[in-house]
């Protein structure tokens, strides 16, 4: 398939996992890709048709800078995939301290909020574009209340922004991944050694995720990529304001 011939796509959280696989598939299907991550691992993908950038997307200035760099390099911005985010700590809510709660929200809401805001001038000017936000079914789950609250914000952002700009040619959707099998992260979100108690709390997340899935399993990275790229493509031209659960029947 060449669904993305002539398209320019920017993907955040692109160095590993789902984000990297999205970049690779976009390139395979004809897109010119801007891959953004705060880790220098993202530069492993650099090559013809792929611009790699490091940025701290918890900062609005960095978000604005990468959008401008994409347009300067390729002349336009057609697709934005907001993939930055992820649970830093996993534990019952009463065990989070206030700094950890703020850190979870900064990680899993603000990069998406800022990137949507920074991309809009470019997309509205050309009166076309597709934004896909990567949310989570953890909006209904155990031991990740701050993360779930942040992703609930992503869902609300998706619906409200889509409502606001649908008549200006830009679609906004989201996927809500469930549990996803992936190789160990080369740079972990939390480098602290897990205590035995924390291991128990994390296992509770795994057990609840599988139990809530009608298919009783984790998904694959490619199953997540397929949903993201469907919403980014013209195949979804009459879809906006939707958060699509991709969790084996768990609706989040």
BELDAQUI-V645463 format. One record per backbone hydrogen bond with DSSP energy under -1.0 kcal/mol. NH is the residue of the N-H (numbers start at 1). CO is the residue of the C=O. If there is no record, write none. Layout:
NH_CO, NH_CO
This chain:
4_29, 5_2, 7_4, 9_32, 10_79, 11_34, 12_81, 14_36, 20_16, 21_17, 22_18, 23_19, 24_20, 25_21, 26_22, 27_23, 28_24, 29_25, 30_27, 31_26, 32_7, 33_49, 34_9, 35_51, 36_11, 37_53, 42_39, 43_40, 44_41, 45_42, 46_43, 47_50, 50_47, 51_33, 53_35, 55_37, 59_56, 63_59, 64_60, 65_61, 66_62, 67_63, 68_64, 69_65, 70_66, 71_67, 72_68, 73_69, 74_70, 75_71, 78_8, 79_8, 80_130, 81_10, 82_132, 83_81, 91_143, 95_92, 96_93, 101_97, 102_98, 103_99, 104_100, 105_101, 106_102, 107_103, 108_104, 109_105, 110_105, 113_109, 114_110, 115_111, 116_112, 117_113, 118_114, 119_115, 120_116, 123_119, 124_120, 125_121, 126_122, 128_123, 130_78, 131_171, 132_80, 133_173, 134_82, 135_175, 137_177, 140_137, 148_144, 149_145, 150_146, 151_147, 152_148, 153_149, 154_150, 155_151, 156_152, 157_153, 158_154, 159_155, 160_156, 161_157, 162_158, 163_159, 164_160, 165_161, 166_162, 168_165, 169_166, 170_165, 171_129, 173_131, 174_242, 175_133, 176_244, 178_246, 181_219, 199_195, 200_196, 201_197, 202_198, 203_199, 204_200, 205_201, 206_202, 207_203, 208_204, 209_205, 210_206, 211_207, 212_208, 213_209, 214_248, 215_248, 219_179, 224_220, 225_221, 226_222, 227_223, 228_224, 229_225, 230_226, 231_227, 232_228, 233_229, 236_233, 237_234, 239_236, 241_172, 244_174, 246_176, 250_247
